[in-house]
Amino acid sequence: MLNAIFFYRISRWLYLHHVPFLSKLITLLIFLMYNSKVPFQAKIGRGTKLGYGGMGVVIHSKAVIGDYCTIGQQVTIEG
């Protein structure tokens, strides 16, 4: 399903494989489509879900989120 976490995973993979331009472009796409800030620098564990596709979620770039977490809409996770 196309949601913010799906695009985050793509941008994170690109970031880890040294393709920073596309990572930044996908992060901008997340912002435009979902009104969310889910940076590729954040470490989000596998199985984590964002409620309602991640609408309005703001995550700090140095945040570390564990496996199988559920984050609701309009949530801010600061560093």
C-alpha positions as CSV (number, residue, x, y, z in Angstrom):
1,M,0.0,0.0,0.0
2,L,1.3,3.5,-0.8
3,N,1.7,5.4,2.4
4,A,4.3,7.5,4.1
5,I,6.2,4.6,5.6
6,F,6.4,2.9,2.2
7,F,8.1,5.9,0.7
8,Y,10.3,6.3,3.8
9,R,11.6,2.8,3.3
10,I,12.5,3.5,-0.3
11,S,14.2,6.8,0.6
12,R,16.1,5.1,3.5
13,W,17.3,2.4,1.2
14,L,18.5,5.0,-1.3
15,Y,20.2,6.9,1.5
16,L,22.1,3.8,2.7
17,H,23.2,3.1,-0.8
18,H,24.6,6.6,-1.3
19,V,21.9,8.1,-3.5
20,P,21.2,11.3,-1.5
21,F,19.4,13.3,-4.2
22,L,16.6,10.8,-4.8
23,S,16.3,10.3,-1.0
24,K,15.7,14.1,-0.6
25,L,13.3,14.1,-3.5
26,I,11.2,11.2,-2.0
27,T,11.2,13.0,1.4
28,L,9.7,16.1,-0.3
29,L,7.1,13.8,-2.0
30,I,6.1,12.5,1.4
31,F,5.7,16.1,2.7
32,L,3.6,17.1,-0.3
33,M,1.4,14.0,-0.4
34,Y,0.9,13.3,3.3
35,N,1.7,16.6,5.0
36,S,4.3,14.6,7.0
37,K,8.0,14.9,7.8
38,V,9.5,11.4,7.8
39,P,13.2,11.9,7.1
40,F,15.4,9.2,5.7
41,Q,17.9,9.8,8.5
42,A,15.5,8.5,11.1
43,K,15.8,4.8,12.1
44,I,12.4,3.2,12.0
45,G,12.1,-0.5,12.7
46,R,10.5,-3.1,10.6
47,G,6.8,-3.6,11.0
48,T,6.1,-0.1,12.2
49,K,2.9,1.4,10.9
50,L,1.7,5.0,10.6
51,G,-2.0,5.5,11.2
52,Y,-4.1,6.9,8.3
53,G,-1.1,6.6,6.0
54,G,1.0,8.9,8.1
55,M,-1.1,12.1,7.7
56,G,0.5,14.9,9.7
57,V,3.2,12.8,11.3
58,V,6.5,14.7,12.2
59,I,9.5,12.6,13.1
60,H,12.9,14.1,14.1
61,S,15.8,13.1,11.8
62,K,17.7,11.6,14.8
63,A,14.8,9.6,16.2
64,V,15.1,5.9,16.7
65,I,11.8,4.0,16.6
66,G,11.6,0.2,17.4
67,D,10.1,-2.7,15.6
68,Y,6.3,-3.2,15.2
69,C,5.3,0.2,16.6
70,T,2.1,2.0,15.7
71,I,2.2,5.7,15.4
72,G,-1.1,7.6,15.1
73,Q,-1.9,10.6,13.0
74,Q,-0.9,14.1,14.0
75,V,2.0,12.8,16.2
76,T,5.3,14.6,16.7
77,I,8.4,12.6,17.8
78,E,11.2,14.9,18.7
79,G,14.9,14.3,19.1
